[in-house]
Amino acid sequence: MMMKIENVKAILFDVFGTVVDWRGSITRMGEDIARHKGVKNIDWPAFANAWRAGYKPGMAQVQSGERPWTSIDAIHRKRLDQILIDFGIAEVFTEEEKTNLNKFWHHLDPWPDSIPGLIKLKQFYLIGPLSNGSLTLLSSMAKRANIPWDFIFSSDIFKAYKPDDQVYLGAINFLGLQPEEVMMAAAHNEDLAAARFHGMATAYVNRPSEYGPAQRKDLGASQDWDIITDSIIGISTKMA
């Protein structure tokens, strides 16, 4: 059911894939460090996808109770240690270098439309991430890329990951708004379905190249979201 978007006062954004291009960023940083270290014949786009593939399984271990609460940074590092072995380059990097590699996720580049769209939206709405990233990760990313957030909602604030109910409800509560006054913007239909379930407005940003040529899901809107667009500028055009 579509909502009256004129009621919206705050817009929350998914970050990985919606605001920032994690695959392209990891690929570029991987290629740079490979040149510095003399590492050759690594498929860095495949490396980026393999690293990201550990994201949901890592969260699932926490959500099932198999692991205690764990930040995304720790999940990324555990996966990194494995894929460095899988790609045959574990011995190339020192422990300090592996720690720095893990911070690639703190240095992701926004999609070209993200900053212009967010700057325009910030004139009229409170804007911030509602992300499974850690507070340090999201803050570092914003500082480096000049992402103009008004606030940051990270998974470690709620000790839960999306699509857990307490993430969406917790954000609404912190803002002191009604659910229909808060919009969730994401490139992932699952995220928007959870937000809509809790009464939030929704904006779908189509990012069909998030995972590269092999992407098989989120190639388009799966429901009649309140806004459907190909960019964050598109949200600002309809909202501002």
C-alpha positions, 0 to 999 in steps of 0.5 A, spaced: 500 500 500 502 506 497 503 512 503 502 519 502 510 521 502 508 528 504 508 526 511 515 524 511 520 528 515 526 523 516 529 518 510 533 512 512 538 509 507 541 502 506 548 503 505 552 497 502 550 497 495 544 503 495 549 509 497 556 506 496 559 501 490 562 496 495 564 491 489 567 497 485 571 500 491 573 493 493 576 492 486 580 498 486 583 498 492 585 491 491 588 492 485 592 498 488 595 494 494 596 488 489 601 493 485 604 495 491 605 488 493 607 485 487 601 480 487 599 478 480 593 474 477 588 475 482 581 477 480 579 482 484 571 483 482 571 476 484 575 477 490 570 482 492 564 478 491 567 472 495 568 477 501 561 480 500 558 473 500 560 472 507 556 477 510 549 474 510 552 467 513 556 471 518 550 475 521 546 469 521 550 465 526 549 471 530 541 471 529 541 464 530 545 464 537 550 460 534 555 466 536 554 472 541 553 479 538 559 481 533 560 487 529 560 487 522 567 489 522 569 482 525 564 478 520 568 481 515 575 480 518 573 472 519 571 472 512 577 476 509 582 471 513 578 465 509 578 468 502 585 470 502 587 463 503 582 461 498 585 466 493 592 463 495 595 470 498 594 469 505 602 469 506 603 475 502 600 480 508 602 481 515 597 481 520 597 489 520 596 489 513 590 484 514 587 489 519 588 495 514 585 490 508 579 489 513 578 497 513 577 497 505 569 497 508 571 503 511 573 507 505 568 505 500 566 510 494 559 513 493 555 512 487 556 518 483 548 520 484 549 519 492 552 525 494 548 530 490 542 527 491 543 526 499 545 534 499 539 536 496 534 531 501 538 534 507 535 541 505 528 538 507 529 532 511 533 529 516 537 523 513 542 518 516 544 511 514 540 505 517 545 500 516 548 493 518 555 497 518 558 498 525 558 505 528 566 506 526 565 504 519 559 508 517 563 514 521 569 513 517 566 512 511 562 518 511 568 523 513 572 520 508 567 521 502 563 527 505 557 523 506 552 529 509 549 525 514 545 528 520 546 522 524 548 515 524 544 508 526 548 502 526 547 495 527 551 496 534 547 501 536 541 496 536 545 490 537 541 487 531 542 486 524 536 488 519 531 485 517 530 484 525 524 488 527 528 492 533 532 495 528 527 499 524 522 500 531 529 502 534 530 507 529 523 510 529 523 510 536 530 514 537 527 519 532 521 520 536 516 520 529 511 516 527 512 510 522 509 513 516 513 519 518 520 515 516 522 513 509 526 507 508 531 508 502 534 501 499 536 498 493 534 491 496 527 489 496 527 485 502 529 491 506 523 495 504 519 489 505 521 489 513 520 497 513 513 497 510 511 491 515 512 496 520 509 502 517 514 506 514 514 509 507 519 506 502 523 508 496 527 503 492 533 505 488 535 500 483 542 498 483 542 492 478 550 492 477 551 492 485 554 485 484 556 485 477 554 481 471 552 475 475 547 479 479 540 475 480 536 479 485 534 486 486 534 487 478 527 491 479 522 493 484 518 487 487 512 491 490 509 498 489 514 502 493 512 509 494 518 511 490 521 507 485 527 510 481 534 509 479 538 514 483 538 518 490 537 524 485 531 521 483 528 520 490 530 528 491 526 530 485 520 526 487 521 528 495 524 535 495 
